[in-house]
Amino acid sequence: MSRSLTDCNNCLQRFKSHYPFCPYCGQKANDQLTLGVLFNNTLSNYFSVDARFFKSFIPLLLKPGYLAKQFVKGRRLLYLHPAQMYLFISIVFFFLFSFISRDQAEFIDTQIKKDIERSERYKDSVGSSMNPKTNVLLSNPDSIEVKELVANTENDILKPKEKNNGFLDFNLTEMEIDSMIAAGASDQQIYKAMGMTSEDGFFKKRVYKQAIKFMRSKSGGSIFNAFTDSIPLAMFILLPIFALILKVFYYKKGWFAHHLVFSFYFFAFIFAMLTLIVIGNLIWNEFPGWLVTLMVLSIFLYLYVGLKRFYEQGWALSLIKTNVISFLFLLFVLPFAIIIMGVMAFLFY
């Protein structure tokens, strides 16, 4: 007696209906899209939380260079893919780090408010010696004099000072900007008084805009959050640069993809160490500083042993190359990335 046939929803091939999976593409027969299926597929496809992760995590921590060497040799299904390993561990780190960064942002805002309050008390104590028009702005923002001052921003203290060739030469002091904000001046009026012109480019105008945004909100925490939010992108840019440095020092030891594999696993280890440090700080308020130092130093030791095992060179030569690679990366590449992150944080917070 012949069995009935059914069509695969994925590849549209026809197969016998009693098969639990399509013999052509492997999709489960009669697979209903439930929340459980959707959630499981998300984890499996994007985070790969399966047996390979747990089989790979211990070698990642304790056997530097082992996973990269196995992957390059072709054992690519036994252990977790290097990019997936890096992605999953980095996501866990940034999720846990968000709790610490949130507290740090609140602390920064609190300190800024305290500084502003101290500054205001100082202004009150020396109010009689202040510029009369500035004093009017601070004490009576609804007065006719203030409105006239805002309407004539090019005159007196708001008159643009002689400009030089610098990229950012604000024509107003912080006190004068605060005075205009207190007087109810519009952003356009403040921009004009600060010296922004229609000929300025997008980047420069963005700096003016963000400066006023910060002066109005006095929120350094938002800039700090924007800075930490830019770290994942920066790290993803740093990773291929690190692989390129490896290629320079080991140019006869495989293709660029081989160095990239090592870099993915090495950066995954870095995030694993950072994750352990964050967990320690979250559950232990007085997490020992010496332990943090040892964990950070373990990153250098891990790189040293990993390079030796992966590229199969001598201990002495591997130590020299580890020091030079670390020096180049820390002295040139990492500071450049931090500067870029800071600029991006200020421009887009």
JOGIPE-V227842 format. One record per run of one state. SS is the DSSP state (A for helix, B for strand, O for the rest). FROM is the first residue (numbers start at 1). TO is the last residue. If there is no record, write none. Layout:
BEGIN
ss: [SS	SS]
from: [FROM	FROM]
to: [TO	TO]
END
This chain:
BEGIN
ss: [O	B	O	B	O	B	O	B	O	A	O	A	O	A	O	A	O	A	O	A	O	A	O	A	O	A	O	A	O	A	O	A	O	A	O	A	O	A	O	A	O]
from: [1	5	8	14	17	21	22	28	29	35	48	51	63	66	74	82	126	127	130	132	140	144	152	156	159	174	183	187	195	202	218	220	230	231	250	256	284	289	312	315	349]
to: [4	7	13	16	20	21	27	28	34	47	50	62	65	73	81	125	126	129	131	139	143	151	155	158	173	182	186	194	201	217	219	229	230	249	255	283	288	311	314	348	349]
END
